[in-house]
Amino acid sequence: MQVDRESGKIVQKWVPSSPPVQGDRMKAAMEKLQREKEKRENYFSSAQEAEEKKKKELRERFEKEKERIKKEGDTTPPPRPFDLD
């Protein structure tokens, strides 16, 4: 709350972002921490699954390309970027 010194009137009043906690504050804080922990774990596990999926796709592409090279018999090395100048 902001009050004018001279008149004593309220200039501005802020409302709390969250309602006041009724009951045990420690219990509420622990529950909040638990919810945040679960949220982080879910995010981490989904990110880990996405990385595993990406790794699997890259491995499959690599194996397909390796098979293609075996079938075609192409044993020349790929062009180097420095040779293209």
MOPAC internal coordinates of N, CA, C and O (Angstrom, degrees):
PM7 1SCF
backbone

  N    0.0000 0     0.00 0     0.00 0    0    0    0
  C    1.4290 1     0.00 0     0.00 0    1    0    0
  C    1.5325 1   107.86 1     0.00 0    2    1    0
  O    1.2310 1   120.86 1   -42.10 1    3    2    1
  N    1.3197 1   115.95 1   137.90 1    3    2    1
  C    1.4586 1   121.04 1   178.14 1    5    3    2
  C    1.5286 1   107.72 1  -115.99 1    6    5    3
  O    1.2310 1   121.28 1   -52.96 1    7    6    5
  N    1.3390 1   115.16 1   127.04 1    7    6    5
  C    1.4655 1   120.77 1  -175.72 1    9    7    6
  C    1.5290 1   109.44 1  -119.76 1   10    9    7
  O    1.2310 1   121.02 1   -40.87 1   11   10    9
  N    1.3385 1   115.66 1   139.13 1   11   10    9
  C    1.4608 1   121.33 1   175.85 1   13   11   10
  C    1.5235 1   108.51 1   -73.73 1   14   13   11
  O    1.2310 1   119.62 1   -50.34 1   15   14   13
  N    1.3376 1   118.33 1   129.66 1   15   14   13
  C    1.4666 1   122.47 1  -176.12 1   17   15   14
  C    1.5246 1   112.24 1   -65.93 1   18   17   15
  O    1.2310 1   120.44 1   137.95 1   19   18   17
  N    1.2847 1   116.77 1   -42.05 1   19   18   17
  C    1.4617 1   120.04 1  -174.13 1   21   19   18
  C    1.5238 1   112.18 1   -74.67 1   22   21   19
  O    1.2310 1   120.33 1   130.70 1   23   22   21
  N    1.3309 1   116.98 1   -49.30 1   23   22   21
  C    1.4650 1   119.01 1  -174.95 1   25   23   22
  C    1.5268 1   112.47 1   -89.77 1   26   25   23
  O    1.2310 1   120.40 1   156.68 1   27   26   25
  N    1.3174 1   116.83 1   -23.32 1   27   26   25
  C    1.4635 1   119.55 1  -179.00 1   29   27   26
  C    1.5254 1   112.60 1    80.23 1   30   29   27
  O    1.2310 1   120.57 1  -171.79 1   31   30   29
  N    1.3217 1   116.52 1     8.21 1   31   30   29
  C    1.4701 1   120.25 1  -179.73 1   33   31   30
  C    1.5280 1   109.94 1   -86.22 1   34   33   31
  O    1.2310 1   121.46 1   -26.83 1   35   34   33
  N    1.3159 1   114.81 1   153.17 1   35   34   33
  C    1.4635 1   121.70 1   177.95 1   37   35   34
  C    1.5200 1   108.27 1   -77.03 1   38   37   35
  O    1.2310 1   120.76 1   -57.42 1   39   38   37
  N    1.3303 1   116.16 1   122.58 1   39   38   37
  C    1.4595 1   121.75 1  -179.50 1   41   39   38
  C    1.5222 1   110.24 1   -89.55 1   42   41   39
  O    1.2310 1   120.66 1   133.91 1   43   42   41
  N    1.3245 1   116.35 1   -46.09 1   43   42   41
  C    1.4583 1   120.57 1  -178.04 1   45   43   42
  C    1.5170 1   108.77 1  -147.07 1   46   45   43
  O    1.2310 1   121.38 1   -36.76 1   47   46   45
  N    1.3274 1   114.97 1   143.24 1   47   46   45
  C    1.4598 1   120.31 1   179.67 1   49   47   46
  C    1.5275 1   108.46 1  -131.81 1   50   49   47
  O    1.2310 1   120.50 1   -47.99 1   51   50   49
  N    1.3200 1   116.65 1   132.01 1   51   50   49
  C    1.4559 1   121.53 1   179.12 1   53   51   50
  C    1.5150 1   109.65 1  -104.20 1   54   53   51
  O    1.2310 1   121.55 1   -38.01 1   55   54   53
  N    1.3088 1   114.64 1   141.99 1   55   54   53
  C    1.4590 1   120.70 1   177.64 1   57   55   54
  C    1.5277 1   107.67 1   -97.11 1   58   57   55
  O    1.2310 1   119.67 1   -41.82 1   59   58   57
  N    1.3194 1   118.24 1   138.18 1   59   58   57
  C    1.4665 1   118.94 1   178.71 1   61   59   58
  C    1.5220 1   110.59 1   -61.42 1   62   61   59
  O    1.2310 1   120.87 1   -36.28 1   63   62   61
  N    1.3517 1   115.95 1   143.72 1   63   62   61
  C    1.4649 1   120.80 1  -176.63 1   65   63   62
  C    1.5221 1   112.04 1   -68.45 1   66   65   63
  O    1.2310 1   120.11 1   150.44 1   67   66   65
  N    1.3120 1   117.39 1   -29.56 1   67   66   65
  C    1.4535 1   120.33 1   177.64 1   69   67   66
  C    1.5235 1   108.80 1  -126.38 1   70   69   67
  O    1.2310 1   120.57 1   -30.96 1   71   70   69
  N    1.3245 1   116.52 1   149.04 1   71   70   69
  C    1.4596 1   118.37 1  -179.61 1   73   71   70
  C    1.5293 1   110.43 1   -64.57 1   74   73   71
  O    1.2310 1   120.21 1   -30.27 1   75   74   73
  N    1.3258 1   117.20 1   149.73 1   75   74   73
  C    1.4611 1   119.32 1   179.89 1   77   75   74
  C    1.5241 1   110.88 1   -61.41 1   78   77   75
  O    1.2310 1   121.35 1   -36.45 1   79   78   77
  N    1.3052 1   115.03 1   143.55 1   79   78   77
  C    1.4574 1   120.86 1  -176.88 1   81   79   78
  C    1.5256 1   109.18 1   -77.81 1   82   81   79
  O    1.2310 1   120.78 1   -52.68 1   83   82   81
  N    1.3063 1   116.11 1   127.32 1   83   82   81
  C    1.4634 1   121.38 1   175.74 1   85   83   82
  C    1.5075 1   107.96 1   -96.04 1   86   85   83
  O    1.2310 1   120.23 1   -43.68 1   87   86   85
  N    1.2985 1   117.17 1   136.32 1   87   86   85
  C    1.4560 1   119.83 1   177.76 1   89   87   86
  C    1.5162 1   111.95 1    92.27 1   90   89   87
  O    1.2310 1   121.24 1    36.07 1   91   90   89
  N    1.3055 1   115.24 1  -143.93 1   91   90   89
  C    1.4617 1   122.46 1  -173.83 1   93   91   90
  C    1.5290 1   110.89 1   -79.13 1   94   93   91
  O    1.2310 1   120.16 1   -66.35 1   95   94   93
  N    1.3201 1   117.31 1   113.65 1   95   94   93
  C    1.4628 1   121.58 1  -178.74 1   97   95   94
  C    1.5247 1   111.41 1   -70.89 1   98   97   95
  O    1.2310 1   120.51 1   144.54 1   99   98   97
  N    1.3081 1   116.63 1   -35.46 1   99   98   97
  C    1.4614 1   120.33 1  -179.84 1  101   99   98
  C    1.5268 1   110.08 1   -64.24 1  102  101   99
  O    1.2310 1   120.57 1   137.41 1  103  102  101
  N    1.3201 1   116.52 1   -42.59 1  103  102  101
  C    1.4655 1   121.04 1   178.76 1  105  103  102
  C    1.5285 1   110.22 1   -62.96 1  106  105  103
  O    1.2310 1   120.40 1   137.67 1  107  106  105
  N    1.3230 1   116.85 1   -42.33 1  107  106  105
  C    1.4607 1   120.94 1   179.40 1  109  107  106
  C    1.5235 1   110.65 1   -63.73 1  110  109  107
  O    1.2310 1   120.56 1   139.05 1  111  110  109
  N    1.3344 1   116.53 1   -40.95 1  111  110  109
  C    1.4640 1   120.25 1   179.17 1  113  111  110
  C    1.5200 1   111.02 1   -65.38 1  114  113  111
  O    1.2310 1   120.26 1   139.22 1  115  114  113
  N    1.3250 1   117.12 1   -40.78 1  115  114  113
  C    1.4669 1   120.81 1   178.71 1  117  115  114
  C    1.5273 1   110.95 1   -65.34 1  118  117  115
  O    1.2310 1   120.23 1   140.56 1  119  118  117
  N    1.3173 1   117.16 1   -39.44 1  119  118  117
  C    1.4734 1   120.18 1   177.67 1  121  119  118
  C    1.5258 1   110.45 1   -64.53 1  122  121  119
  O    1.2310 1   120.45 1   139.98 1  123  122  121
  N    1.3261 1   116.74 1   -40.02 1  123  122  121
  C    1.4653 1   120.53 1   178.63 1  125  123  122
  C    1.5245 1   110.04 1   -63.64 1  126  125  123
  O    1.2310 1   120.38 1   136.11 1  127  126  125
  N    1.3328 1   116.87 1   -43.89 1  127  126  125
  C    1.4609 1   120.52 1   177.87 1  129  127  126
  C    1.5236 1   111.30 1   -61.58 1  130  129  127
  O    1.2310 1   120.41 1   140.24 1  131  130  129
  N    1.3238 1   116.81 1   -39.76 1  131  130  129
  C    1.4665 1   120.80 1   179.18 1  133  131  130
  C    1.5247 1   111.11 1   -64.23 1  134  133  131
  O    1.2310 1   120.62 1   137.12 1  135  134  133
  N    1.3435 1   116.42 1   -42.88 1  135  134  133
  C    1.4707 1   119.92 1   178.74 1  137  135  134
  C    1.5245 1   110.53 1   -62.78 1  138  137  135
  O    1.2310 1   120.45 1   136.96 1  139  138  137
  N    1.3299 1   116.74 1   -43.04 1  139  138  137
  C    1.4666 1   120.50 1   179.09 1  141  139  138
  C    1.5299 1   111.22 1   -64.85 1  142  141  139
  O    1.2310 1   120.61 1   142.28 1  143  142  141
  N    1.3175 1   116.44 1   -37.72 1  143  142  141
  C    1.4674 1   120.54 1   178.33 1  145  143  142
  C    1.5274 1   110.40 1   -63.66 1  146  145  143
  O    1.2310 1   120.59 1   135.68 1  147  146  145
  N    1.3368 1   116.48 1   -44.32 1  147  146  145
  C    1.4706 1   120.26 1   178.52 1  149  147  146
  C    1.5220 1   110.59 1   -62.91 1  150  149  147
  O    1.2310 1   120.51 1   140.75 1  151  150  149
  N    1.3261 1   116.63 1   -39.25 1  151  150  149
  C    1.4615 1   120.76 1   179.21 1  153  151  150
  C    1.5257 1   110.73 1   -62.58 1  154  153  151
  O    1.2310 1   120.68 1   135.52 1  155  154  153
  N    1.3427 1   116.31 1   -44.48 1  155  154  153
  C    1.4702 1   120.13 1   178.15 1  157  155  154
  C    1.5191 1   111.47 1   -64.29 1  158  157  155
  O    1.2310 1   120.12 1   138.83 1  159  158  157
  N    1.3244 1   117.37 1   -41.17 1  159  158  157
  C    1.4622 1   120.61 1   179.58 1  161  159  158
  C    1.5242 1   110.82 1   -64.09 1  162  161  159
  O    1.2310 1   120.23 1   138.78 1  163  162  161
  N    1.3390 1   117.17 1   -41.22 1  163  162  161
  C    1.4684 1   120.14 1   177.84 1  165  163  162
  C    1.5241 1   110.70 1   -63.26 1  166  165  163
  O    1.2310 1   120.55 1   137.35 1  167  166  165
  N    1.3170 1   116.56 1   -42.65 1  167  166  165
  C    1.4587 1   120.36 1   179.32 1  169  167  166
  C    1.5301 1   110.35 1   -63.63 1  170  169  167
  O    1.2310 1   120.32 1   135.88 1  171  170  169
  N    1.3119 1   116.99 1   -44.12 1  171  170  169
  C    1.4573 1   120.95 1  -179.43 1  173  171  170
  C    1.5243 1   111.32 1   -63.59 1  174  173  171
  O    1.2310 1   120.59 1   135.60 1  175  174  173
  N    1.3308 1   116.48 1   -44.40 1  175  174  173
  C    1.4673 1   118.94 1  -178.59 1  177  175  174
  C    1.5252 1   111.13 1   -65.98 1  178  177  175
  O    1.2310 1   120.03 1   141.68 1  179  178  177
  N    1.3421 1   117.55 1   -38.32 1  179  178  177
  C    1.4663 1   118.88 1   178.54 1  181  179  178
  C    1.5289 1   110.77 1   -68.18 1  182  181  179
  O    1.2310 1   120.28 1   142.54 1  183  182  181
  N    1.3320 1   117.07 1   -37.46 1  183  182  181
  C    1.4590 1   119.81 1   177.30 1  185  183  182
  C    1.5233 1   110.63 1   -66.73 1  186  185  183
  O    1.2310 1   120.38 1   142.62 1  187  186  185
  N    1.3137 1   116.89 1   -37.38 1  187  186  185
  C    1.4575 1   121.15 1   178.97 1  189  187  186
  C    1.5237 1   110.10 1   -66.23 1  190  189  187
  O    1.2310 1   119.98 1   138.11 1  191  190  189
  N    1.3284 1   117.64 1   -41.89 1  191  190  189
  C    1.4645 1   120.89 1   177.90 1  193  191  190
  C    1.5209 1   110.69 1   -63.07 1  194  193  191
  O    1.2310 1   120.27 1   139.43 1  195  194  193
  N    1.3247 1   117.10 1   -40.57 1  195  194  193
  C    1.4651 1   120.73 1   179.44 1  197  195  194
  C    1.5304 1   110.44 1   -63.50 1  198  197  195
  O    1.2310 1   119.97 1   138.80 1  199  198  197
  N    1.3227 1   117.66 1   -41.20 1  199  198  197
  C    1.4613 1   120.81 1   178.43 1  201  199  198
  C    1.5284 1   111.16 1   -66.26 1  202  201  199
  O    1.2310 1   120.27 1   140.56 1  203  202  201
  N    1.3220 1   117.09 1   -39.44 1  203  202  201
  C    1.4698 1   120.44 1   177.50 1  205  203  202
  C    1.5247 1   110.52 1   -63.30 1  206  205  203
  O    1.2310 1   120.80 1   139.36 1  207  206  205
  N    1.3225 1   116.08 1   -40.64 1  207  206  205
  C    1.4675 1   120.51 1   179.30 1  209  207  206
  C    1.5340 1   109.99 1   -64.39 1  210  209  207
  O    1.2310 1   120.67 1   136.27 1  211  210  209
  N    1.3361 1   116.32 1   -43.73 1  211  210  209
  C    1.4575 1   120.79 1   179.17 1  213  211  210
  C    1.5312 1   110.62 1   -62.80 1  214  213  211
  O    1.2310 1   120.74 1   138.32 1  215  214  213
  N    1.3190 1   116.19 1   -41.68 1  215  214  213
  C    1.4622 1   121.39 1   179.53 1  217  215  214
  C    1.5240 1   110.37 1   -62.68 1  218  217  215
  O    1.2310 1   120.49 1   137.69 1  219  218  217
  N    1.3338 1   116.68 1   -42.31 1  219  218  217
  C    1.4611 1   121.28 1   179.51 1  221  219  218
  C    1.5323 1   110.79 1   -63.76 1  222  221  219
  O    1.2310 1   120.33 1   136.35 1  223  222  221
  N    1.3362 1   116.97 1   -43.65 1  223  222  221
  C    1.4603 1   120.83 1   178.53 1  225  223  222
  C    1.5269 1   111.29 1   -60.75 1  226  225  223
  O    1.2310 1   120.63 1   135.13 1  227  226  225
  N    1.3229 1   116.40 1   -44.87 1  227  226  225
  C    1.4649 1   119.61 1   179.44 1  229  227  226
  C    1.5223 1   111.70 1   -63.83 1  230  229  227
  O    1.2310 1   120.50 1   140.19 1  231  230  229
  N    1.3206 1   116.66 1   -39.81 1  231  230  229
  C    1.4682 1   120.88 1   178.30 1  233  231  230
  C    1.5243 1   110.01 1   -62.19 1  234  233  231
  O    1.2310 1   120.10 1   136.95 1  235  234  233
  N    1.3649 1   117.42 1   -43.05 1  235  234  233
  C    1.4654 1   121.49 1   179.29 1  237  235  234
  C    1.5289 1   110.92 1   -64.03 1  238  237  235
  O    1.2310 1   120.14 1   137.53 1  239  238  237
  N    1.3381 1   117.34 1   -42.47 1  239  238  237
  C    1.4563 1   120.15 1   179.29 1  241  239  238
  C    1.5244 1   110.98 1   -63.68 1  242  241  239
  O    1.2310 1   121.36 1   139.78 1  243  242  241
  N    1.3186 1   115.01 1   -40.22 1  243  242  241
  C    1.4582 1   119.60 1   178.81 1  245  243  242
  C    1.5188 1   110.86 1   -62.61 1  246  245  243
  O    1.2310 1   120.26 1   134.99 1  247  246  245
  N    1.3339 1   117.11 1   -45.01 1  247  246  245
  C    1.4677 1   120.93 1  -179.65 1  249  247  246
  C    1.5260 1   111.18 1   -64.84 1  250  249  247
  O    1.2310 1   119.89 1   140.20 1  251  250  249
  N    1.3415 1   117.82 1   -39.80 1  251  250  249
  C    1.4643 1   121.15 1   178.20 1  253  251  250
  C    1.5313 1   110.36 1   -62.93 1  254  253  251
  O    1.2310 1   120.71 1   136.28 1  255  254  253
  N    1.3113 1   116.26 1   -43.72 1  255  254  253
  C    1.4617 1   120.09 1   179.75 1  257  255  254
  C    1.5269 1   110.48 1   -65.64 1  258  257  255
  O    1.2310 1   120.41 1   141.92 1  259  258  257
  N    1.3172 1   116.83 1   -38.08 1  259  258  257
  C    1.4577 1   120.92 1   177.88 1  261  259  258
  C    1.5315 1   110.54 1   -62.92 1  262  261  259
  O    1.2310 1   120.54 1   137.67 1  263  262  261
  N    1.3222 1   116.56 1   -42.33 1  263  262  261
  C    1.4659 1   121.09 1   177.57 1  265  263  262
  C    1.5185 1   111.10 1   -65.04 1  266  265  263
  O    1.2310 1   120.41 1   139.40 1  267  266  265
  N    1.3346 1   116.81 1   -40.60 1  267  266  265
  C    1.4673 1   120.37 1   179.22 1  269  267  266
  C    1.5262 1   110.18 1   -61.76 1  270  269  267
  O    1.2310 1   120.45 1   137.55 1  271  270  269
  N    1.3034 1   116.74 1   -42.45 1  271  270  269
  C    1.4624 1   120.70 1  -179.92 1  273  271  270
  C    1.5293 1   110.34 1   -65.27 1  274  273  271
  O    1.2310 1   119.99 1   141.11 1  275  274  273
  N    1.3271 1   117.62 1   -38.89 1  275  274  273
  C    1.4731 1   120.96 1   178.18 1  277  275  274
  C    1.5218 1   110.31 1   -63.41 1  278  277  275
  O    1.2310 1   120.07 1   136.19 1  279  278  277
  N    1.3442 1   117.46 1   -43.81 1  279  278  277
  C    1.4622 1   121.47 1  -178.30 1  281  279  278
  C    1.5265 1   111.65 1   -65.63 1  282  281  279
  O    1.2310 1   120.73 1   137.55 1  283  282  281
  N    1.3303 1   116.22 1   -42.45 1  283  282  281
  C    1.4595 1   119.98 1  -177.36 1  285  283  282
  C    1.5233 1   112.40 1   -79.36 1  286  285  283
  O    1.2310 1   120.04 1   159.93 1  287  286  285
  N    1.3076 1   117.53 1   -20.07 1  287  286  285
  C    1.4547 1   120.21 1   179.49 1  289  287  286
  C    1.5203 1   112.59 1    74.60 1  290  289  287
  O    1.2310 1   119.98 1  -160.16 1  291  290  289
  N    1.2857 1   117.63 1    19.84 1  291  290  289
  C    1.4669 1   122.17 1  -179.66 1  293  291  290
  C    1.5202 1   109.20 1   -80.00 1  294  293  291
  O    1.2310 1   120.85 1   -70.39 1  295  294  293
  N    1.3348 1   115.99 1   109.61 1  295  294  293
  C    1.4654 1   119.70 1  -178.43 1  297  295  294
  C    1.5199 1   112.08 1  -111.07 1  298  297  295
  O    1.2310 1   119.74 1  -175.64 1  299  298  297
  N    1.3345 1   118.10 1     4.36 1  299  298  297
  C    1.4661 1   120.20 1   178.99 1  301  299  298
  C    1.5318 1   109.15 1   -73.47 1  302  301  299
  O    1.2310 1   120.20 1   -36.90 1  303  302  301
  N    1.3094 1   117.22 1   143.10 1  303  302  301
  C    1.4641 1   119.18 1   178.75 1  305  303  302
  C    1.5265 1   110.51 1   -69.96 1  306  305  303
  O    1.2310 1   119.83 1   -27.15 1  307  306  305
  N    1.2889 1   117.92 1   152.85 1  307  306  305
  C    1.4617 1   119.81 1   178.45 1  309  307  306
  C    1.5342 1   110.51 1   -65.58 1  310  309  307
  O    1.2310 1   119.94 1   -25.74 1  311  310  309
  N    1.3227 1   117.71 1   154.26 1  311  310  309
  C    1.4701 1   119.53 1  -178.43 1  313  311  310
  C    1.5358 1   110.47 1   -65.20 1  314  313  311
  O    1.2310 1   121.76 1   -39.57 1  315  314  313
  N    1.3205 1   114.24 1   140.43 1  315  314  313
  C    1.4546 1   118.81 1   178.19 1  317  315  314
  C    1.5190 1   109.12 1   -87.75 1  318  317  315
  O    1.2310 1   119.42 1   -35.77 1  319  318  317
  N    1.3013 1   118.72 1   144.23 1  319  318  317
  C    1.4636 1   119.98 1  -179.38 1  321  319  318
  C    1.5221 1   113.02 1   -60.31 1  322  321  319
  O    1.2310 1   119.94 1   151.66 1  323  322  321
  N    1.3283 1   117.72 1   -28.34 1  323  322  321
  C    1.4682 1   120.48 1  -179.16 1  325  323  322
  C    1.5255 1   111.50 1   -71.46 1  326  325  323
  O    1.2310 1   120.49 1   153.78 1  327  326  325
  N    1.3361 1   116.67 1   -26.22 1  327  326  325
  C    1.4586 1   120.26 1  -179.27 1  329  327  326
  C    1.5298 1   112.45 1   -78.52 1  330  329  327
  O    1.2310 1   119.94 1   165.88 1  331  330  329
  N    1.3098 1   117.73 1   -14.12 1  331  330  329
  C    1.4560 1   121.11 1  -176.99 1  333  331  330
  C    1.5305 1   112.70 1   -80.42 1  334  333  331
  O    1.2310 1   119.79 1   168.46 1  335  334  333
  N    1.2954 1   118.01 1   -11.54 1  335  334  333
  C    1.4846 1   120.62 1  -179.18 1  337  335  334
  C    1.4916 1   112.24 1   -70.69 1  338  337  335
  O    1.2310 1   120.10 1   180.00 1  339  338  337

